[in-house]
Amino acid sequence: MLRVLIALALTCLLQPAFADERAQTQQQLDATRQDIAELKKLLNKLQEEKSSVQKDLRGTETEMGKLEKQVDALQKELKKSESELQRLDGEKKKLQSARTEQQKLIAIQARAAYQNGRQEYLKLLLNQQNPEKFARTLTYYDYLSQARLEQLKSFNETLRQLANVEKDIELQQAQLLVQKSSLDTQREELEKVRKERQVALAKLNDDVKARDSKLKAREQDQAELAKVLKTIEETLARQAREAEEARQKALIAQQEAEKKRLREAQADADAGEAPRKPAKSSPGALVSSDGETFGGAFGSARGKLPWPVNGRLLARFGETRGDDTRTKWDGVMISASAGSQVHAVHGGRVVFADWLRGAGLLVILDHGNGYLSLYGHNQTLLKSAGDVVKAGESISTVGNSGGQDTPALYFAIRQQGRPSDPAQWCRAQG
């Protein structure tokens, strides 16, 4: 029955802890939901900025496409101009060649004219005997003079055309270079803007990807927290059912024990015998809480722990309790003076500090990894549930609460819920 009551007490004790954990989990869940909402707002803002940058980038690249088309057209015009320049250059070379030939011919004629001078015409005039021949000769010289004038005129025209061609070539080359320079400058500026917007877009894409990853992580955290919260709620519901079942079982066991006691008392009365008193165990060895404490893990403390109080063993682990052979001690009873300090045998956390039927004022310490130590029948409780205590720290005082005749301490150790002999954990005494 004591085991059932202790299990019921532990269940009732753990319910507030689970409730606290549930509240903390709910707070974390609410905070995660708020983070997700903020991340979604930020993602929407980034998406809007991304759309704006993409729109600008689209306009820039469209303008660059148009410009590239203009550049291609200009390149074609340049090629045509180069062909025209080549044609003009060929014509220029022909004119230069013609100019050279004309210069040579004019030079020859000029020298001949210079050498003969006006005397040639006078000699011809004085030496001619035949008037008809003289007339033909004069006509010849007139033709020759006219030919010389035509050659000079043609030479001058060649020089003029050559100058015009060279001027046209220079003007066309200058215009094409100006247009090409302007287009190159505009294309460089657009390329610079395009690169800047591509960099901005890449940064926005990275930001969106990072925020999206964070959002997914937070959503996963939300799912995990919701799962934990659901588990806690299911555990609380299950513990509530188990606590109610344990309470009903304890109540039934108490009623059955009372009925049994009444039947035995009635049987003894009918037999004319006095009620039997529980047999008392013979005093055992002295135990002590003095000495060094153990600072390692509880699982490694076997045989190294001090006892919780100075006194003498009244009941050992596994001995029969009274005259009922079916009931065994699941801990030890240590006789000590009322008000004696009870010390924690190992560091831990107080998970129960209250009155419990059959155990009186009871303190239960959780040492981790499924190890518990129980201290019952106290006179005063010095610690409360949730307190963290060190090894050797006072947690209560010896008393006789819970229906004991004399002051004594009930001391027990649980390993994964199973009773374990305290004598195997505490240091041996004389």
Sequence and secondary structure as in RCSB ss.txt:
>XXXX:A:sequence
MLRVLIALALTCLLQPAFADERAQTQQQLDATRQDIAELKKLLNKLQEEKSSVQKDLRGTETEMGKLEKQVDALQ
KELKKSESELQRLDGEKKKLQSARTEQQKLIAIQARAAYQNGRQEYLKLLLNQQNPEKFARTLTYYDYLSQARLE
QLKSFNETLRQLANVEKDIELQQAQLLVQKSSLDTQREELEKVRKERQVALAKLNDDVKARDSKLKAREQDQAEL
AKVLKTIEETLARQAREAEEARQKALIAQQEAEKKRLREAQADADAGEAPRKPAKSSPGALVSSDGETFGGAFGS
ARGKLPWPVNGRLLARFGETRGDDTRTKWDGVMISASAGSQVHAVHGGRVVFADWLRGAGLLVILDHGNGYLSLY
GHNQTLLKSAGDVVKAGESISTVGNSGGQDTPALYFAIRQQGRPSDPAQWCRAQG
>XXXX:A:secstr
 HHHHHHHHHHHHHHHHHHHHHHHHHHHHHHHHHHHHHHHHHHHHHHHHHHHHHHHHHHHHHHHHHHHHHHHHHH
HHHHHHHHHHHHHHHHHHHHHHHHHHHHHHHHHHHHHHHHHTTHHHHHHHHH   HHHHHHHHHHHHHHHHHHHH
HHHHHHHHHHHHHHHHHHHHHHHHHHHHHHHHHHHHHHHHHHHHHHHHHHHHHHHHHHHHHHHHHHHHHHHHHHH
HHHHHHHHHHHHHHHHHHHHHHHHHHHHHHHHHHHHHHHHHHHHHHT             EE   S    S GGG
 TTTB  SSSEEEEE TT EETTEEEEE SSEEEE  TT EEE SS EEEEEEEEETTTEEEEEEEEETTEEEEE
EEEEEE   TT EE TT EEEEEB TTT SS EEEEEEEETTEEE GGGTB    
